[in-house]
Each structure stands twice: as structure tokens, then as C-alpha cells.
Amino acid sequence: MSISSKFIKTIREKGEKMEAEMSFFEHLEALRWHLIRSAAAILLITIFAFAYFDRIFYAIIMAPTRTDFWTYRMMCNMGDVFHSIFSFLDPKGFCVQSIKFNLINTEMAGQFNLQLNSSIMIGLILGVPYLLYEIWKFISPALHEKERKAASGFVFYASFLFLLGVLFGYYVVTPLSIRFFANYTVSESITNMFAVDSFISSETMLTLLSGLVFQLPIVVYILSSLDILTPKFMREKRRYAVIIILILAAIITPSPDALTMLVVALPLFILYEFSILVAAVVQRRRKKRDDELMTS
């Protein structure tokens, strides 16, 4: 090979390398703008929540601490229904008569930090759907047309399941936990006085944890698409899943009431069975695609 040919080849290889590097940095630039738009949306929601925090604090954050909360009223109605079926059950046992605890602030900037941190968490929770949308906009160009069509509902389903989990955590897990801890006493001489930041962090953790747990079908869909998880495996391991769900329900609602634990565990059972159906659908699609490739 002549010197000129080597020189031309070196220039070509260098150009291809520079083109690849430019493509990489262009992707980083695109990702940066997706993240900036997501952060801007979360910031706007956070500012709105901060501006109207007094209403949000009373109507949403502190609502599970009042006996007229929707969950407690439904529990009381359930008590009447169960009493009509099983006469030996006391309907008043399901009603929440009182929630005895007080919130205190022990830091100089505690209440300001409470408003700021709570507003940020509200912004994050409500901003998740838009964040998922921006992530999808970044990933979708790299997918093939069939892959893009198969995952076209990712943003909707992931957002729907997350918000459904958040509602489950807020209306079921959080009030049941508050009822138990607020009314649990070792001695009548000890008054329950919770630090406000401890209360908010617990409420936030339970709500967000529920939202993340409800992403199970999405995780199963991804793992099934990668041929890592199969519906057969999930059916075979169902008994272990039941034990894990019951343990998780017991941890989330540390109440000695078995009925309360089952109320939390039942949606998780349904979620697991739905995830098996998702894995089965993915497996059928993959088998159909493989059959088409074999026949073509």
C-alpha cells in the first residue's frame, strides 16, 4: 500500500471516529434538553404547590389524620356490611373513633423546610408522567418500527400504574399505618407527639413506595421482552410470591388485624397475576415473530 493510500485511509478512519464522537455528544445534548424540560415541569409544579401549600397541607397532607377521611368512612361502611353477613362481628370495630396524636416542630427552620420539601415531593410525584414522556422521546428514535409500536403505550401505562399506586398508598396504606401508630400506646402516661418532618417523610415514603411497587407489570414486560422472565417461571414461583407479598403487607401495615393486612395484600396479588398475563402476552408475540422469521 502506498503512502498516499495509507494517508487517505487514516483520514477516513479519523473522520468516521469523529463522526461517531459527534453523534455521541449530540445524543448527550439531546438527553440534556430532555432532562432540562423535565426539571422545568417539576419546578413549575413545585412552585404552584409552594404557593398554595396552606390549602394542600390541610386538604391533602393532613387529611388522613382526621376521622372523616374517605378511607375511615369506607371502613365504617364495610363494618356494617360484614355485620349484616356475620352477625357476631361488631360493626363499630371497623370504625375509627379517634386518632390521638399531635405534631410538633423542633427546629427553627422546620416549618419552612416542611413546606419546601413537601412542595418538591409533590412536584416529583405529579411530574413523573411528563418525565416518562421525555424519557420515551429520547429512547424511541433508537428503536425499530416494530419495537416502537409494541412499546407505544409505555408512557400511558407506566404513568397510570404509578398514579394508581400513589392513590393506593395515600388512601389505603397511609391511613391504616397512621391509625395504628397514632393509637398504639405502651402506657397511658405517654402521649404521642410526632415530629412533623417524621410524619411527612413517613407519609411520602409509603405513598412513593406504593407507586413504585405498582410498576411491577412494566418491569415484567421489559424482562419478558429481553427473554429473562417467563410466565411459566412466575407461575411456578407463585407460592413464594404470596409469602413475599404477605410479608410486605405486614411491614407496610404493622397492625395485628389480619383483615387490614389482607386489604393491602389483595391488590398486590392482583398485580402479580396481571404481571403473569403481561409476560404471557409478550411470550406469544415473541413466538409469533420467531415463527414469521422461520417461514420467511
C-alpha positions in Angstrom: 0.0 0.0 0.0 1.4 3.4 -1.0 2.0 6.2 1.5 -0.9 8.2 -0.1 -3.3 5.3 0.3 -2.3 4.9 3.9 -2.8 8.6 4.5 -6.2 8.6 2.9 -7.2 5.5 4.9 -6.1 7.2 8.1 -8.0 10.4 7.3 -11.2 8.3 6.5 -10.8 6.3 9.8 -10.3 9.6 11.7 -13.4 11.1 10.1 -15.5 8.1 11.0 -14.3 8.3 14.5 -15.0 12.0 14.7 -18.5 11.4 13.3 -19.2 8.7 15.9 -17.9 11.0 18.7 -20.1 13.9 17.3 -23.1 11.5 17.3 -22.4 10.6 20.9 -22.1 14.2 22.0 -25.3 15.0 20.0 -27.1 12.3 22.0 -25.8 13.7 25.2 -27.0 17.2 24.2 -30.4 15.8 23.3 -30.6 14.0 26.7 -29.6 17.2 28.5 -32.5 19.1 26.9 -35.0 16.3 27.8 -33.8 16.5 31.4 -34.0 20.3 31.4 -37.6 20.2 30.2 -38.5 17.6 32.8 -36.8 19.6 35.6 -38.6 22.7 34.4 -42.0 21.0 34.5 -41.3 19.6 38.0 -40.1 23.1 39.1 -43.4 24.7 37.9 -45.5 22.2 39.8 -43.3 22.7 42.9 -43.7 26.5 42.7 -47.5 26.0 42.4 -47.6 23.6 45.4 -45.4 26.0 47.4 -47.7 29.0 46.7 -50.9 27.1 47.7 -49.3 24.9 50.4 -51.7 26.0 53.2 -54.6 24.5 51.3 -52.7 21.4 50.2 -51.4 20.9 53.7 -54.9 20.8 55.2 -56.9 19.2 52.4 -54.3 16.5 51.3 -51.4 16.0 53.6 -53.3 16.2 56.9 -56.5 14.6 55.6 -55.6 11.0 56.7 -55.2 12.3 60.3 -58.9 13.2 60.5 -61.6 10.6 61.3 -63.8 12.0 58.4 -61.2 10.9 55.9 -62.7 8.8 53.0 -60.9 5.6 53.9 -62.2 5.7 57.5 -65.7 6.3 56.3 -65.5 3.3 53.9 -64.1 1.1 56.7 -67.1 2.0 58.8 -69.5 1.2 56.0 -67.6 -2.1 55.5 -68.2 -2.9 59.1 -72.0 -2.6 58.6 -71.8 -4.9 55.5 -69.7 -7.5 57.4 -72.1 -7.3 60.4 -75.1 -8.0 58.1 -73.3 -11.1 56.8 -71.6 -12.2 60.0 -73.8 -11.1 62.9 -71.1 -11.9 65.5 -68.8 -9.1 64.2 -69.0 -5.8 65.9 -69.6 -3.1 63.2 -68.1 -0.4 65.5 -64.8 -2.3 65.5 -64.2 -1.1 61.9 -64.9 2.5 62.6 -62.1 4.9 63.6 -63.4 6.8 66.5 -60.3 8.9 67.2 -56.7 9.4 66.1 -54.8 10.6 69.1 -51.5 12.3 68.3 -50.0 15.8 67.9 -47.5 17.1 65.5 -44.6 19.3 66.8 -41.8 21.2 65.3 -38.4 21.0 67.0 -36.2 23.0 64.6 -36.1 26.8 63.9 -36.4 26.3 60.1 -38.5 23.2 60.5 -41.8 24.5 59.2 -40.2 26.3 56.2 -38.2 23.1 55.3 -41.5 21.2 55.7 -43.2 23.4 53.1 -40.2 23.4 50.8 -39.6 19.6 50.9 -43.3 18.7 50.7 -43.7 21.0 47.6 -40.7 19.3 45.9 -42.1 15.9 46.6 -45.5 16.9 45.2 -43.7 18.3 42.1 -41.8 15.0 41.7 -44.9 12.8 42.1 -47.1 14.9 39.7 -44.1 15.4 37.3 -43.4 11.7 36.8 -45.8 11.3 33.8 -44.0 14.1 31.9 -40.6 12.8 33.0 -41.6 9.4 31.5 -42.7 11.2 28.3 -39.4 12.9 27.9 -37.5 9.6 28.5 -39.7 8.0 25.9 -39.0 10.8 23.4 -35.3 10.3 23.9 -35.3 6.5 23.6 -37.9 6.0 20.8 -35.8 7.2 17.9 -33.3 4.4 18.6 -36.0 1.7 18.4 -37.1 -0.2 15.3 -40.5 0.5 14.0 -42.0 -2.8 15.4 -40.4 -2.1 18.8 -41.7 1.4 18.8 -45.2 0.2 18.0 -45.0 -2.5 20.7 -43.9 0.0 23.3 -46.1 2.9 22.2 -48.2 2.8 25.3 -45.2 2.9 27.7 -45.8 6.4 28.9 -49.5 5.9 29.5 -49.3 2.6 31.2 -46.3 3.4 33.4 -47.9 6.8 34.4 -51.3 5.1 35.0 -49.8 2.4 37.2 -47.6 4.9 39.1 -50.5 7.2 39.9 -52.7 4.2 40.7 -50.1 3.1 43.2 -49.8 6.5 44.7 -53.5 6.6 45.2 -53.4 3.2 46.8 -50.6 4.3 49.1 -52.4 7.5 50.0 -55.9 6.1 50.5 -55.1 2.7 51.9 -51.5 2.2 53.2 -51.0 5.6 54.7 -54.3 5.9 56.7 -54.0 2.4 58.0 -50.5 3.0 59.2 -51.4 6.3 60.8 -54.4 4.7 62.6 -52.2 2.0 64.0 -49.2 4.1 65.2 -51.3 7.0 66.4 -53.5 4.8 68.6 -50.7 2.5 69.7 -49.6 3.2 73.3 -47.3 1.3 75.7 -48.7 3.3 78.6 -51.5 5.9 79.1 -48.9 8.2 80.7 -47.1 8.5 77.3 -48.6 11.0 74.8 -47.9 10.5 71.1 -46.3 13.7 69.8 -44.7 13.1 66.4 -42.1 15.4 64.8 -43.7 16.9 61.7 -40.8 16.0 59.5 -41.0 12.4 60.7 -44.8 12.3 59.8 -44.3 13.9 56.4 -41.4 11.6 55.5 -43.3 8.5 56.5 -46.4 9.6 54.5 -44.2 10.3 51.5 -42.3 7.1 51.7 -45.4 4.9 51.9 -47.0 6.8 49.0 -44.0 6.7 46.8 -43.2 3.0 47.7 -46.7 2.0 46.6 -46.3 3.9 43.3 -43.0 2.1 42.6 -44.5 -1.3 43.6 -47.3 -0.8 41.1 -44.6 -0.6 38.3 -44.3 -4.4 38.6 -46.1 -5.1 35.3 -43.8 -2.6 33.5 -40.7 -4.4 34.9 -42.1 -7.8 34.0 -42.8 -6.5 30.4 -39.2 -5.3 30.0 -37.7 -8.5 31.5 -40.1 -10.7 29.4 -39.2 -8.8 26.2 -35.5 -9.5 27.0 -36.4 -13.2 27.5 -35.2 -13.0 31.1 -38.6 -13.7 32.7 -41.3 -16.1 31.5 -44.9 -16.7 32.6 -44.1 -20.3 33.4 -41.4 -19.2 35.9 -43.8 -16.7 37.5 -46.5 -19.4 37.9 -44.0 -21.9 39.4 -42.8 -19.3 41.9 -46.3 -18.1 42.8 -46.2 -19.6 46.3 -43.0 -17.7 47.1 -44.6 -14.5 45.7 -47.6 -15.0 48.0 -45.3 -15.2 51.0 -43.3 -12.2 50.0 -46.5 -10.2 49.4 -47.9 -11.1 52.8 -44.6 -10.1 54.5 -44.6 -6.9 52.5 -48.2 -6.2 53.6 -47.3 -6.9 57.2 -44.4 -4.5 57.1 -46.4 -1.7 55.4 -49.3 -2.1 57.8 -47.9 -3.3 61.1 -51.4 -3.9 62.5 -52.3 -7.1 64.3 -55.6 -7.0 62.4 -55.4 -9.8 59.7 -58.2 -8.1 57.8 -56.2 -4.9 57.4 -53.2 -6.9 56.1 -55.3 -8.7 53.6 -56.8 -5.4 52.4 -53.3 -4.3 51.5 -52.2 -7.7 50.2 -55.1 -8.2 47.8 -54.2 -5.5 45.3 -50.6 -6.9 45.3 -51.9 -10.4 44.5 -54.0 -9.0 41.6 -50.9 -7.0 40.4 -48.8 -10.2 40.4 -51.4 -12.2 38.5 -51.8 -9.3 36.0 -48.0 -9.3 35.5 -48.2 -13.0 34.6 -50.7 -12.2 31.9 -48.4 -9.4 30.6 -45.5 -11.9 30.5 -47.7 -14.4 28.6 -48.7 -11.8 26.0 -45.1 -10.9 25.5 -44.1 -14.5 25.0 -46.9 -15.1 22.5 -45.8 -12.1 20.5 -42.2 -13.2 20.5 -43.1 -16.7 19.4 -45.3 -15.3 16.6 -42.4 -13.1 15.5 -40.0 -16.0 15.5 -42.4 -18.2 13.5 -42.7 -15.4 10.9 -39.0 -15.3 10.6 -38.7 -19.0 10.2 -41.3 -19.1 7.4 -39.9 -16.1 5.6 
